[in-house]
Amino acid sequence: MASSNMPQTGPGALLTDPVRYPSSASPTVRTKRAFVLVLLTLLVPGSAQLVAGDRKLGRIALRVTLCAWVALLLALVLLLLNRTLLISIITNPVTSLVVVLLLAALAVGWAVLFVNTLRLIRPVLLAPSARPAVGIALVLALVLGSGSLGYAAYLLNVGRNAIGSIFSSGPAMEPVEGRYNFLMIGGDAGDDRTGRRPDSLSVLSVDAKTGQTAIISIPRNFQNAQFSADSPMRKIYPDGYDCGDECLINAINTEVTNEHADLYPGVADPGAQATLEAVSGTLGMDIQAYVLVDMDGFSKLIDAMGGIRIKAGGWVPISGETIDELNGIHGMPLGWIPAGDNTLDGYHALWYGRSREFVDDYARIARQQCVQQAMLKQLDPAILLAKFEDIADAGTKVVDSNISSSQLGSFLDLAMKAKGKEAKRLTLGPPDFDPTFSTNPDFDEIHTRVDQLLASASGPQAAGPVSGVQDDAIVAPAAGAGHLQAAGAAPGLLPRPFTGGAAQESPAPSDFTPVTTTPDGEPITEEMLNELKREGNEQAIRDLVATNGQCAAL
């Protein structure tokens, strides 16, 4: 007779396996088994089924898991070796849809495995005190695993829809002489207007290899703009947009939208396209695409980012109702943005870039450049991920463009390369040209200066300074120079006298002292400025806020 202490062998021995047959195990082993199965499903989906359940289901799930790991590894390799291709896959309308569907399917499949794992755990066999802990662990693992995949699919779909709403489906563009050139249009589109009235026009020229950026700002009051040779508007204005003082460059958008849209059959936004052609002909460069930012919705994008941080050189008014449109006089300001360090929400950032009361358009241009720089500098990946849905939703209401969505991968990659590099800058007005230059522009001089700018921002020359080109300095000419010098502004920060359109040296972005006191040393306050306004002493206010075009992104 065999001893009862001899180990059991054969098929019957499997019934004592506590992993597959927990009924034969102690309560402590059952609890440990439950947590191990949850952990296996979280870390290696399918492994719990392989060791404790349906082996066929487990093998299928493991194959899918292995394929997912391989895909993730390939994505990491592409991130290191070919980031542009990876971004293109994610932003392409077709491939991004495939990725969304695959992520959603994986999320559902993983959730099914967690439900199956709960069946394998057999909660009725667990001690009553252990059941809540195991249940909580399984729910947390389900949220961490399947929930994360589902949320990733949702965010990718939000981004995909936003891209489809903002960008076009046209063909990709090729760089011109090694650079991509974009027109950035900032304007208002109200219910009482047909088309937008651009308040800011800037050309961003980006080196296709290095991401080195040059920014050219065109004042909205620029006159006699030249249309490019292939522009339909050139037949109407062969000698330039020269119909008088009303023919400012920012009027082209509205005029074409209202009167000449038939010249642009099949073009989604004739006004924006005509403006692009005018800027292209004026600068003597091929501008390939435009990005239009509606300033009325701009504040939503800033709020979605969590605000922007800037250092302001002077006080900026939030203007009240216009009471003298001819002379640009407003009623009492609704508020003030103080000189010094500020964190601006959307409302105040919009006014900071829009206000021109007590100063001229060139101060506003400088502040607009500063706001753009702050947005690019401060929109880091952590903010983008944390507020992706809000930013994408705001973007669809703010931005419109004829850039092809198929090319976003390469452009986003260029934006990453450009981050941290100093942008070269040129303004067709102060501080780079005499204030009267916008009224009577010298186009040969413009073309020469643009060529110099682009040469300084291309290839190996980008690292060195070129005469007459600014390095990322956001400084506007200030009125009341004598007053400000007496108020304690640092020597050398005020604009030098203009000499025939020659460019002036500009300080580095942060090398200025915000003007916060009067010449007598009294602190400038909102109450002081409002009292001067009530007294009608607008010149005193102009003197006190004359440096509000100075700005640095923090």
Helices and strands as residue ranges (DSSP letters): G 11-16, G 22-24, H 27-43, H 47-52, H 55-81, H 83-91, H 93-121, G 123-125, H 131-142, I 143-147, H 148-166, E 179-188, E 197-207, E 213-218, G 232-235, G 249-251, H 252-259, G 261-263, H 270-283, E 289-294, H 295-305, E 308-312, E 316-318, E 322-324, E 329-330, E 335-337, E 340-344, H 346-354, H 361-378, H 381-386, H 388-398, E 399-401, G 405-407, H 408-418, E 424-427, G 435-438, H 443-456, G 459-463, E 470-471, H 481-486, H 526-534, H 538-544, E 551-553
